[in-house]
């Protein structure tokens, strides 16, 4: 079954979080950097970030960035 690009990006970022590429407390790349890295638009990255937030993997500090949450 085809998957949306934002789902693929969320899965890729989740894999990087779980494997330690982005350890707890670290800041994820900026939206602009992710747009460039994945060659997509900002709304696609926003949906990917929403998935990670809903899964409890990240938290957003407005004006600062998106950070990997400490494990519960």
C-alpha positions as CSV (number, residue, x, y, z in Angstrom):
1,X,0.0,0.0,0.0
2,X,1.4,3.4,-0.9
3,X,2.5,5.6,1.9
4,X,2.5,9.4,2.2
5,X,5.9,11.1,2.1
6,X,5.3,12.6,5.5
7,X,4.9,9.1,7.0
8,X,8.1,8.0,5.4
9,X,10.0,11.0,6.8
10,X,8.4,10.5,10.3
11,X,9.5,6.8,10.2
12,X,13.0,7.8,9.1
13,X,13.3,10.4,11.9
14,X,11.9,8.0,14.5
15,X,14.5,5.4,13.4
16,X,17.2,8.0,13.9
17,X,15.9,8.9,17.3
18,X,15.7,5.3,18.4
19,X,19.1,4.4,17.1
20,X,20.7,7.4,18.9
21,X,21.5,9.6,15.9
22,X,19.4,12.1,17.8
23,X,19.7,11.2,21.4
24,X,17.3,12.4,24.2
25,X,17.7,16.1,24.8
26,X,19.1,16.8,21.4
27,X,17.6,19.3,18.9
28,X,16.3,18.0,15.6
29,X,17.5,19.9,12.5
30,X,15.5,23.0,11.7
31,X,12.4,22.9,9.5
32,X,14.4,24.5,6.7
33,X,17.2,22.0,7.0
34,X,14.7,19.1,6.9
35,X,12.9,20.6,3.9
36,X,16.3,20.7,2.1
37,X,17.4,17.2,3.3
38,X,14.2,15.5,2.2
39,X,13.4,17.7,-0.8
40,X,9.8,18.4,0.4
41,X,7.7,21.4,1.4
42,X,7.2,22.8,4.9
43,X,3.7,21.3,5.3
44,X,5.1,17.8,4.7
45,X,7.8,18.4,7.4
46,X,5.1,19.9,9.8
47,X,3.0,16.7,9.4
48,X,6.0,14.5,10.1
49,X,6.8,16.6,13.2
50,X,3.2,16.2,14.4
51,X,3.5,12.4,14.2
52,X,6.6,12.4,16.3
53,X,5.0,14.7,18.8
54,X,1.9,12.5,19.1
55,X,4.0,9.4,19.6
56,X,5.7,11.3,22.5
57,X,9.1,11.2,20.9
58,X,9.6,15.0,20.6
59,X,8.6,18.2,22.2
60,X,8.5,21.6,20.6
61,X,9.7,24.8,22.3
62,X,8.2,27.7,20.3
63,X,10.9,29.9,18.8
64,X,13.6,27.5,19.9
65,X,13.1,24.2,18.1
66,X,12.1,20.6,18.3
67,X,13.8,18.4,20.9
68,X,14.0,14.6,21.5
69,X,12.2,13.8,24.7
70,X,13.7,11.8,27.5
71,X,12.3,8.2,27.6
72,X,9.4,7.9,30.0
